[in-house]
């Protein structure tokens, strides 16, 4: 797959003003195996294989912005960006994590491509538009603006909330609505948002209202993507703020069984 993110723009966004901070972050988080500024591997290009420099920069970028987050999310965020910028899948073994797959699908759909549905074997994507002259991916708003948006959407999706990420993505597509590519992307993006998060484990689920974790059963908002324990769902339903639904409806807090 060709990269849909502009690698130069991505690297500029991820690089801190003081490069020494990257080494400090990797050392503090025990991210062994990644190059730091000054290492020979730091200068390797994507033409020579997976660009681990991007992974190191990505882990530092998200660690510095979300210091209290689960460490696995830093690897997920960095590797999603790496793969969508270079076309190489590399780094830590997180590709099977449902959060990786969902983030990857969101950004690919936002670019106007069709990701494989969650139940598909493997992850095969189709029909990302190519520019008729350059034959490079033709993304809504151009690769530079799209890359800037994608980094912010990814951060909100993984570290904040689906609702926040969705709002930013929709704003971006609306800004470029005169472009047929943005219209196409908006349609695909809406379809992907309706896909349920697959294989969510109880260990990764936490109730949005009460914060309870390791739930044996829970409900997931079909519109906002957040989870509710059975007790909190019933409390919302009693106040008319939630109901069982297979797809998102007009009401606030629509939910479907997880």
C-alpha positions, 0 to 999 in steps of 0.5 A: 500500500502506498503511504497516504500521509506525507512523511516529511510533514509527519516528521516535522510535526513529531520532531521536538525542538530539543531532539535529546528529549526523544532519547529521554522519553525512550529511556524512561519508558523502556522503549529499547530497540528504537534508534535515538538521535546520533545512532546510525539507524536514525538516518535510515530512509524508508527506501531502506526498510521500516523507518524506526526513526518515525516510530521513536518520534511518534512514541515521544510525541504521544507520550509528551502529550498524554503522559498518563496513558496506557503505554501500549497506546503510544506504540499503537499511535506511532505504528499507525502513523508509521504504516500510513506514511511509509507503507511498512508494517513494523515495530511492536506487536500491536497490529492485532489490537482492536484499537490499532485496527480501528484507528487504522481504519478510521484514518484510511477511510478519512483519506477516502479508501475502503478498509476491510471490515472487522470480520475479514481475515487479515486487513486488506484495503481497496480503492484508495484514489490515486492522482491521475498524474503522480499516481500517488494517493489523492487525499481530501485537502492534499497530503500536507493538510491531511497529514496534519489533520490525521495526527490530531484525529488519531490522538483524540481517537486513542487518548480522548474520545471517539466523539472528539475525533469524529468532530474534528474529522467531520470539520475537516471533510466539511472544509473541503466539501467542494472536492469530490474526494471529500464527499467520497471520504465522508460517505466511507467514514460514516460507514466505518464509524458504524463498525463495532469495535471487534474483540474488545477485551474486558481488560480494555473496557472501562465504564464511561460513567463510573470508571469500573473496569474488567466488566463481564458485560457492557454496553457500547454507545453506537454514536459516541463509542464509549462503554457503560456498565449494565448498572450505568446503562440502566440508570441512563435508560431510566432517565431517557438518556439511553436505549438499546439500538443496533445503530445510532439514532437521534437520541443522546446516548444511544447504545448497543450491546457489546 
